Amino acid sequence: MKAGPVHTGTLWATLATALLSMTLLGDGIGLNLLIVALPASAGAYISARAAGRRLRPWTAVWAIGGLALLAVPALRDAGWPTFLAMVSALALGSLALHGSRSWLGVFLGSLGVFTSVFESLGWGVRGVRERMSGSRGRFGVVFRSVAVAIVLVIVFGALFASADAAFADLLGNLTPDVSVGDGPWRIFLGLLGLVGALAAAYTAAAPVRWDRVTVRPGKARGRLEWALPLVVLNLLFAAFLTIQLTVLLGGYDKVMAETDLSYSEYARQGFWQLLWATVLTLGVIALALRWAPRGGTSDRTLVRCVLGTLCFLTLVVVASALRRMDLYVDAYGLTRLRISVAAVELWLGVVLVLIMAAGVFGPRLLPRAVAASAAVGVLAFGLLSPDGLIAEQNVQRYRNDHSIDIEYLKGLSADAVPALDTLPEPLRSCALQDIQRTLRDSDEPWYATSWGEARARDILGDWDPGYRALDCRGLSTGDNGDERGGTGDVYDPYDPY
């Protein structure tokens, strides 16, 4: 499908995106991502309307979800949830432009905007050339007016700034700090914004119909051949979970009584094995649906019963894995890896629930429901501030007479400052000195500063750890008990998880 002539509003939106990318994105990541995305989204909407496309409910869901995900960089200082939110926002934006429904369509549609990059450049050049050749006078007036307005703002803005220090300070905070030295980098960002906005607009006008790419269904198997392996797997799951129920309810004492493993080994190794069991089970379900018998009502009932039972038992496996992680975190504290894999396991449980619902109500919405659940999970993960949760949990454990790993906590982002600020000295100074040093060395403008970083600046102010952080070695307790005289927890000297 080829796109029609480019709309004038799309060209102006693309130009605005390029200028905002060049002036705002060179200073860091924050609210500026959302600011840049707004004109790009407007250009795509104008292009879609000009091509005769209507705004459908799922398109609105993907578009609003993608913009909502860009609130994470504006709120959180931590880079890892920010990166995850940015990638997810790009995928949702691409889905909004394509509007796919099938499994393959949703997967390819989330990446499909990249296929329009080269075609969109020629499309944009043709649109500019047509308007310049047919309306030289009108476009000349517009360009001259814009140029004069920019000159007037620069001249009088400089005069007023030199006449009043308060106005100069306000103007300095609002306007980007552009220097000649970073010119090539800003030009690259401007070109990136231009190409991205053009690709989005072109895709909105002429989307690739990824749903037309179909995968042949697998050869239907006989009932016995199909059901026997799955029934055996269900029995294996049931036997395993029967034993697990005592552990789920028994806690630490039951673990030590029933196994010869240490508490750390049992909780940690068990979690990772059950996580992989959940992932593999989803693969088994996908293959089973591909080769399921399709003879009639009785076959559909058989498939629903066997796979529904497998999904339910796998949900119990998810509960067991999360329980093990809860025991492990209670004993050794929360880390970025632990909270991440626990979130993934929780999302896999949601996917299983959606699969069970599809077995009852039909699978038509399942691909989009799974994609939406992933986006909601990423958004919730970012808004909950994982670094803040990690700091809060570890500080609370310390208050409950457990050990604390200051060396790990000092590597968290500014999102952890509110919790770490409540620690007693010298732990507080040792945990916050690196974060405070980073805040002092950074001079990002308002649009590239997250709310988490701004809040950390308000809490710490001009505080200097001074002598309180001269020697922080030995404050991360565990192997010799905690520094307040308690016995602490059993220490695992090598715990990469």
C-alpha positions in Angstrom: 0.0 0.0 0.0 1.4 3.4 -1.1 0.8 6.6 0.8 -1.0 9.5 -0.8 0.4 13.1 -0.9 1.8 14.3 2.4 -0.5 16.6 4.4 0.8 20.1 5.2 0.1 19.6 8.8 2.2 16.5 8.8 5.1 18.5 7.4 4.8 21.1 10.1 4.5 18.5 12.8 7.6 16.7 11.5 9.6 20.0 11.5 8.5 20.7 15.1 9.6 17.2 16.1 13.0 17.7 14.5 13.6 21.1 16.1 12.5 19.8 19.6 14.7 16.8 19.2 17.7 18.9 18.3 17.2 21.4 21.2 15.9 19.2 24.0 17.2 15.7 23.7 20.9 16.6 23.8 20.8 17.3 27.6 19.5 14.0 28.9 16.3 12.1 29.3 13.3 13.3 31.2 10.1 15.2 30.3 11.7 16.1 26.9 10.9 12.6 25.5 7.2 13.2 26.0 7.4 16.7 24.6 9.1 15.5 21.5 6.6 12.6 21.1 3.6 14.9 21.1 4.1 16.6 17.7 5.3 13.3 16.2 2.0 11.8 17.3 0.0 14.7 16.0 1.7 14.4 12.6 0.9 10.7 12.5 -2.8 11.4 13.4 -3.1 14.1 10.7 -1.6 11.7 8.1 -3.9 8.9 9.1 -7.0 11.2 8.9 -5.8 12.5 5.5 -5.6 8.9 4.3 -9.1 8.1 5.4 -8.3 6.0 8.5 -10.5 6.1 11.5 -9.4 6.1 15.1 -10.3 2.6 16.4 -10.5 1.7 20.2 -7.4 -0.5 20.2 -5.5 2.2 18.2 -6.3 4.7 21.0 -5.3 2.2 23.6 -1.9 1.6 22.0 -1.3 5.4 21.4 -2.3 6.5 24.9 -0.4 3.6 26.5 2.8 4.6 24.5 2.5 8.2 25.6 1.8 7.1 29.2 5.0 5.0 29.2 7.0 8.1 28.4 6.0 9.5 31.8 8.4 7.0 33.4 11.6 8.9 32.3 10.0 12.1 33.6 9.3 10.6 37.0 12.1 8.1 37.7 15.9 8.7 37.8 16.8 5.0 37.5 18.0 4.1 34.0 16.9 0.5 33.7 13.1 1.0 34.1 13.4 4.1 31.9 15.0 2.1 29.1 12.4 -0.6 29.4 9.6 2.0 29.2 11.2 3.7 26.2 11.4 0.4 24.2 7.8 -0.5 25.2 6.6 3.0 24.2 8.1 2.6 20.7 6.5 -0.9 20.4 3.1 0.4 21.4 3.4 3.4 19.0 4.2 1.1 16.1 1.2 -1.1 17.1 -1.0 2.0 17.1 0.1 2.8 13.5 -0.5 -0.7 12.2 -3.5 -2.0 14.2 -2.6 -5.7 14.1 -4.7 -8.4 15.7 -3.0 -11.8 15.2 0.0 -13.2 17.2 2.4 -12.6 14.3 0.7 -9.3 13.4 1.2 -8.0 17.0 4.8 -9.1 17.1 5.7 -7.7 13.7 3.5 -4.7 14.1 5.5 -3.6 17.2 8.6 -3.4 15.0 7.0 -2.4 11.7 7.6 1.3 11.9 11.3 0.7 11.0 10.3 -0.8 7.6 8.9 2.6 6.6 12.0 4.7 7.2 13.4 4.8 3.6 10.1 5.2 1.9 9.1 7.9 4.2 12.1 10.1 3.3 11.2 10.2 -0.4 7.6 10.8 0.6 8.5 13.8 2.7 10.9 15.2 0.1 8.2 15.0 -2.6 5.8 16.8 -0.3 8.2 19.7 0.4 9.1 19.9 -3.3 5.5 20.1 -4.4 4.7 22.9 -2.0 7.8 24.9 -2.8 7.2 24.7 -6.5 3.5 25.5 -6.4 3.3 28.1 -3.6 6.6 29.9 -3.5 5.0 33.1 -2.5 3.0 31.7 0.4 5.8 29.6 1.8 8.2 32.4 1.4 6.0 34.7 3.5 5.8 32.0 6.2 9.5 31.4 6.3 10.3 35.2 6.4 7.8 35.7 9.2 9.2 32.9 11.3 12.8 34.1 10.7 11.9 37.7 11.7 10.1 36.4 14.9 13.1 34.4 15.9 15.4 37.3 15.4 13.2 39.6 17.4 12.9 37.1 20.3 16.7 36.7 20.4 17.5 40.4 20.3 14.9 41.6 22.8 15.3 38.6 25.0 19.0 39.3 25.3 18.3 43.0 26.1 15.7 42.1 28.8 18.0 39.4 30.3 20.9 41.9 30.6 18.5 44.5 32.2 17.1 42.2 34.9 18.8 39.3 36.7 15.6 37.6 37.7 14.4 37.6 34.1 17.8 36.3 33.0 17.6 33.5 35.5 14.1 32.5 34.4 15.1 32.7 30.7 18.2 30.5 31.4 16.1 27.9 33.1 13.5 27.8 30.3 15.7 27.8 27.2 18.1 25.0 26.1 21.8 25.5 26.7 23.1 25.1 23.1 26.8 25.4 22.4 28.8 25.2 19.2 30.8 22.2 20.5 27.8 19.8 20.7 26.5 21.0 17.3 27.1 17.7 15.4 25.4 15.7 18.2 22.3 18.0 18.2 22.1 17.9 14.4 22.1 14.1 14.6 19.3 14.2 17.1 17.4 16.6 14.9 17.7 14.3 11.9 16.7 11.4 14.1 13.5 13.2 15.2 12.8 14.2 11.6 13.2 10.6 10.3 11.2 9.1 13.2 8.3 11.6 12.7 8.3 11.0 9.0 8.3 7.2 9.4 5.5 7.4 11.8 3.4 9.6 9.6 4.1 7.5 6.5 3.1 4.3 8.4 -0.1 6.0 9.6 -1.0 6.8 6.0 0.1 3.4 4.5 0.4 0.8 7.2 1.7 -2.7 6.4 -1.0 -5.2 7.0 1.0 -7.7 9.0 -2.2 -9.7 9.8 -2.1 -10.9 6.2 1.1 -12.7 7.0 -0.3 -16.0 8.2 1.3 -19.2 9.6 -0.2 -22.5 8.6 -1.9 -24.3 11.5 -0.1 -27.5 12.5 -1.4 -30.9 11.5 -4.2 -32.0 13.8 -3.2 -35.0 15.9 -5.4 -37.8 17.2 -6.8 -37.5 20.7 -4.6 -40.2 22.3 -1.4 -39.0 20.6 -2.2 -35.4 21.6 -3.6 -35.8 25.1 -1.4 -38.6 26.6 1.8 -36.6 27.0 -0.1 -33.6 28.4 -2.0 -35.8 30.9 1.2 -37.3 32.1 2.7 -33.8 32.4 -0.4 -32.7 34.4 0.1 -35.7 36.8 3.7 -34.7 37.2 2.7 -31.2 38.0 0.1 -32.4 40.5 2.6 -34.6 42.3 5.2 -31.9 42.6 2.7 -29.3 43.8 1.2 -31.6 46.4 4.7 -31.7 48.0 5.1 -27.9 47.5 1.9 -27.0 49.4 3.6 -27.9 52.7 6.5 -25.7 51.8 4.2 -22.8 50.7 2.5 -22.9 54.1 5.3 -24.1 56.3 8.0 -21.4 55.7 11.6 -21.5 57.0 11.2 -24.2 59.6 9.5 -26.6 57.3 12.2 -26.0 54.6 15.0 -26.9 57.0 13.1 -30.0 58.3 12.3 -31.4 54.8 15.6 -30.8 52.9 19.3 -30.9 53.5 19.8 -27.6 51.6 20.5 -24.3 53.2 17.8 -21.7 53.3 19.5 -19.7 50.7 20.1 -22.6 48.3 16.5 -23.9 48.6 14.9 -20.5 48.0 17.2 -19.3 45.3 17.7 -22.4 43.2 14.0 -23.3 43.5 12.9 -20.0 42.2 15.0 -20.1 39.1 13.9 -23.6 38.3 10.3 -22.8 38.7 10.6 -19.7 36.6 12.0 -21.8 33.7 9.3 -24.3 34.3 6.7 -21.6 33.8 8.3 -20.3 30.6 8.6 -23.8 29.2 5.0 -24.6 30.0 3.9 -21.6 28.0 5.9 -23.1 25.1 4.2 -26.4 25.6 0.8 -24.8 25.6 1.5 -22.9 22.3 2.7 -26.2 20.6 -0.2 -28.1 22.0 -2.7 -25.6 20.5 -1.0 -25.8 17.2 -1.3 -29.6 17.0 -4.6 -29.9 18.9 -7.3 -32.2 17.5 -10.0 -30.2 15.6 -12.7 -32.7 14.9 -15.7 -31.1 16.7 -17.2 -30.2 20.0 -15.8 -33.2 21.9 -12.3 -32.3 20.7 -12.7 -28.7 21.8 -13.9 -29.9 25.2 -10.9 -32.2 25.5 -8.4 -29.4 24.6 -10.0 -27.0 27.1 -10.0 -29.5 29.9 -6.4 -30.7 29.4 -4.9 -27.3 28.8 -7.0 -25.6 31.4 -5.8 -28.1 34.0 -2.2 -27.5 32.9 -2.7 -23.7 33.1 -4.2 -24.0 36.6 -1.4 -26.2 37.9 1.2 -23.8 36.3 -0.4 -20.9 38.2 0.3 -22.8 41.4 3.9 -23.2 40.2 4.0 -19.4 39.8 2.7 -19.0 43.4 5.3 -21.4 44.6 8.1 -19.5 42.8 6.9 -16.2 44.1 6.7 -17.6 47.7 10.3 -18.8 47.4 11.4 -15.4 46.2 9.5 -13.8 49.1 11.3 -16.1 51.6 14.6 -15.3 49.9 14.1 -11.6 49.9 13.0 -11.7 53.6 16.3 -13.3 54.5 18.7 -11.5 52.2 17.1 -8.3 51.0 15.7 -7.0 47.7 17.9 -6.4 44.7 17.3 -5.2 41.1 17.6 -8.7 39.7 15.3 -10.2 42.3 12.6 -7.6 41.8 12.9 -7.8 38.1 12.5 -11.6 37.8 9.7 -11.6 40.4 7.9 -9.1 38.2 8.4 -11.3 35.1 7.1 -14.3 37.0 4.1 -12.4 38.1 3.4 -11.3 34.5 3.7 -14.9 33.3 1.0 -15.7 35.8 -1.2 -13.0 34.3 -0.6 -14.5 30.8 -1.7 -17.9 32.1 -4.9 -16.3 33.4 -5.5 -14.6 30.0 -5.0 -18.0 28.3 -7.6 -19.6 30.6 -10.0 -16.8 29.9 -9.5 -17.2 26.1 -10.4 -20.9 26.5 -13.8 -19.8 27.9 -14.6 -16.6 25.9 -12.6 -17.2 22.7 -9.0 -16.4 21.6 -9.8 -13.4 19.4 -8.5 -10.8 21.8 -5.7 -12.9 23.3 -2.7 -11.5 21.3 -3.7 -7.9 22.0 -4.6 -8.7 25.7 -1.1 -10.2 26.3 0.6 -7.2 24.6 -1.5 -4.8 26.7 -0.7 -6.7 29.9 3.0 -6.4 29.1 2.7 -2.7 28.6 0.7 -2.2 31.8 3.3 -4.3 33.7 6.2 -2.1 32.3 4.3 1.1 33.2 3.4 -0.1 36.7 7.0 -1.3 37.3 8.4 2.1 36.4 5.8 4.1 38.4 6.3 2.0 41.5 10.0 3.0 41.5 11.9 -0.2 41.8 15.0 1.5 43.2 12.9 3.2 45.8 11.3 -0.1 46.8 14.7 -1.8 47.0 15.9 0.9 49.4 12.8 0.9 51.5 12.8 -2.9 51.9 16.5 -3.0 52.9 16.2 -0.1 55.3 13.1 -1.8 56.9 15.1 -5.1 57.3 17.8 -3.1 59.0 15.3 -1.6 61.5 14.2 -5.2 62.2 17.7 -6.1 63.3 18.9 -7.7 60.0 22.1 -6.9 58.1 22.3 -4.2 55.4 24.5 -4.0 52.3 25.6 -0.4 52.0 28.0 -1.2 49.1 25.0 -2.3 47.0 22.6 0.4 48.1 25.0 3.2 47.4 24.9 2.2 43.7 21.2 2.9 43.4 19.7 5.9 41.7 18.4 9.1 43.2 15.0 7.4 43.5 16.3 5.6 46.6 17.2 8.9 48.4 14.0 9.3 50.5 14.5 5.8 52.0 18.2 6.0 52.4 17.9 9.4 54.0 16.2 7.8 57.1 19.3 5.6 57.9 21.3 6.6 61.0 24.8 7.9 60.7 27.3 6.9 59.4 25.3 4.5 57.3 23.3 7.4 55.8 26.4 9.3 54.7 28.0 6.2 53.3 24.9 5.3 51.3 24.2 8.8 50.0 27.7 10.2 49.3 28.0 8.8 45.7 24.4 9.9 44.8 25.1 13.4 46.2 28.3 13.6 44.2 26.4 12.7 41.0 23.7 15.2 41.7 26.3 18.0 42.3 28.2 17.1 39.1 25.0 17.1 36.9 23.5 20.3 35.5 20.6 19.1 33.4 17.9 21.6 32.6 14.3 21.1 33.9 13.1 19.2 30.8 15.9 16.6 31.2 15.6 16.2 35.0 13.3 13.5 36.4 11.0 14.1 39.4 13.0 11.5 41.3 16.2 13.5 40.8 14.5 16.8 41.7 13.1 15.3 44.9 16.5 14.0 45.8 18.0 17.4 45.4 15.3 18.9 47.6 16.0 16.3 50.3 19.8 16.5 50.2 20.3 20.2 49.3 23.9 21.3 49.9 24.5 18.5 52.4 28.1 17.3 52.5 28.9 13.9 54.1 32.2 15.1 55.3 34.0 13.1 58.0 31.0 10.8 58.5 31.9 9.0 55.3 35.7 8.8 55.6 35.7 5.1 56.1 32.6 3.1 55.0 34.4 -0.2 54.7 33.0 -2.8 57.1 29.6 -1.2 57.5 28.0 -3.8 55.2 27.3 -6.3 57.8 26.5 -10.0 57.6 29.5 -12.2 58.1 30.4 -10.7 61.5 26.9 -9.7 62.6 25.5 -6.2 62.2 27.2 -3.2 63.6 24.6 -2.6 66.3 25.6 -5.8 68.2 22.9 -8.1 66.7 23.7 -11.4 65.3 22.4 -10.5 61.8 21.6 -13.1 59.2 23.4 -16.0 57.8 25.8 -14.5 55.3 26.2 -15.8 51.8 29.7 -14.5 50.7 28.9 -15.1 47.0 25.3 -14.3 46.0 25.0 -13.0 42.4 21.3 -13.3 42.6 
